[in-house]
Amino acid sequence: MANVVVVGSQWGDEGKGKIVDWLSERADVVVRFQGGHNAGHTLVIDGVVYKLHILPSGIVRKGKRSVIGNGVVLDPWHLLNEIESLRGQGVEISPDNLKIAENAPLILPLHANLDNAREEALGKAKIGTTGRGIGPAYEDKVARRAIRVGDLTNEELVKTKVEKLLFHHNALLRGYGQTEIDGDELVAQLMELAPKVLPYVDTVWKMLDEERRKGKRILFEGAQGTLLDIDHGTYPFVTSSNVVAAQAAIGSGQGPGAIDYVLGITKAYTTRVGAGPFPTELFDEVGQGLGKRGHEFGTTTGRPRRCGWFDATLVRQAVIVNGINGIALTKLDVLDGMSELKVCVGYKLNGKEIDYLPAATRDQEDVEPIYETMEGWPESTCGARSWADLPATAVKYIRRIEELIGAPVAILSISPEREDTILVHDPFAD
């Protein structure tokens, strides 16, 4: 049986939560492999809305094991709050169905403080982070001063690590004019939550290997989107981790052979939250209409998303960088009733046509989209259960997208409801 990686092919907010939930019925294990609680996945099941930030989307399904891998940075306080929130909605969560990698780094309150202090200092040049401490936590991981989940078993070790950590962070906080962190207080906070978090901790790489050997199907759930990848995104307006498919192996302790199929979640138009280049962004009533019909507000931030036409050039690039085998095309229904649609098929830069988004920041800002105009459809696509139920021009739009990006549509999503999904190819069948 195949193991599947789900990644966003744009700037995130493509509808990964619903697709992962939909696929989780076929999976045995669902793994988060990067990012932190800056992610936001909204699930709608039988009319009930679940908002997830750090927990894998499979957690809402009985009989599935959810895993937070070593590539994730974990805010333990947020984790416990999210667990309690979901329990309040009737979701059963225990050490039996939730496992956390012992080598996952922790996000501490000082990380969020530093995150916000930096954004404030940048003024108009701010990156547009969620302010949740994700970036500073990854910095500490790379600098080898992070406190990891497994460290919470030893108070003396925590004290030593906190002292080392604050030698760095308090100097930074002084420089930003912020209040310094009291080490004893931080240690006390960590040891207070330790018995609440440690029951979920496990040797995840070993457990996942055992599950694979038993023939269990694993679904690797990415957060954010390819254009927010620290290496391959619109740098510096990106997240602080690798979000591409290859990270699924690294962020869970598996070899690349663990990945059999890469599914790219792709919105039928384009959105992004926060600052940074956006070649197809619309500033008129068309863009406003997309935002209104698509309910385009960030799950994590609540900020309105910037909206624009579908950018086939960007998605084609994401297909190559991730090794995407097929896409899940989402929110097609948002385009219902539009008489005319445009698709970006390339860019102009300094008078020349190019077929990719360059890496240089200034070039990313200066590219001009080259559009292809297509006929829209007046009919509603909601409720469609097969290709035959779709308007002919909607099918034509989909087929042109497949041709432009170099990947087939494996799944088509018509609305937030789980049932409004057309399966063209089951990724787990490969």
Stockholm file with secondary structure:
# STOCKHOLM 1.0

chainA/1-430         MANVVVVGSQWGDEGKGKIVDWLSERADVVVRFQGGHNAGHTLVIDGVVYKLHILPSGIVRKGKRSVIGNGVVLDPWHLLNEIESLRGQGVEISPDNLKIAENAPLILPLHANLDNAREEALGKAKIGTTGRGIGPAYEDKVARRAIRVGDLTNEELVKTKVEKLLFHHNALLRGYGQTEIDGDELVAQLMELAPKVLPYVDTVWKMLDEERRKGKRILFEGAQGTLLDIDHGTYPFVTSSNVVAAQAAIGSGQGPGAIDYVLGITKAYTTRVGAGPFPTELFDEVGQGLGKRGHEFGTTTGRPRRCGWFDATLVRQAVIVNGINGIALTKLDVLDGMSELKVCVGYKLNGKEIDYLPAATRDQEDVEPIYETMEGWPESTCGARSWADLPATAVKYIRRIEELIGAPVAILSISPEREDTILVHDPFAD
#=GR chainA/1-430 SS CCCEEEEESSSSCSSHHHHHHHHHTTCSEEEECSBCTTCCEEEEETTEEEEESSSCGGGGSTTCEEEECTTBCBCHHHHHHHHHHHHHTTCCCCTTTEEEETTCBBCCHHHHHHHHHHHHHHGGGCCCCCSSSHHHHHHHHHTTCCCBGGGGGCHHHHHHHHHHHHHHHHHHHHHTTCCCCCHHHHHHHHHHHHHHHGGGEECHHHHHHHHHHTTCCEEEECCSCGGGCTTTSSTTSSCSSCCSTTHHHHTTTCCGGGCCEEEEEEESSEEECSSSCCTTBCCSHHHHHHHHHTTCBCTTTCCBCEEECEEHHHHHHHHHHHTCCEEEEECGGGGTTCSEEEEEEEEEETTEEESSCCSSHHHHHHCEEEEEEEECCSSCCTTCCSGGGSCHHHHHHHHHHHHHHTCCEEEEECSSSTTSEEESSCGGGC
#=GC SS_cons         CCCEEEEESSSSCSSHHHHHHHHHTTCSEEEECSBCTTCCEEEEETTEEEEESSSCGGGGSTTCEEEECTTBCBCHHHHHHHHHHHHHTTCCCCTTTEEEETTCBBCCHHHHHHHHHHHHHHGGGCCCCCSSSHHHHHHHHHTTCCCBGGGGGCHHHHHHHHHHHHHHHHHHHHHTTCCCCCHHHHHHHHHHHHHHHGGGEECHHHHHHHHHHTTCCEEEECCSCGGGCTTTSSTTSSCSSCCSTTHHHHTTTCCGGGCCEEEEEEESSEEECSSSCCTTBCCSHHHHHHHHHTTCBCTTTCCBCEEECEEHHHHHHHHHHHTCCEEEEECGGGGTTCSEEEEEEEEEETTEEESSCCSSHHHHHHCEEEEEEEECCSSCCTTCCSGGGSCHHHHHHHHHHHHHHTCCEEEEECSSSTTSEEESSCGGGC
//
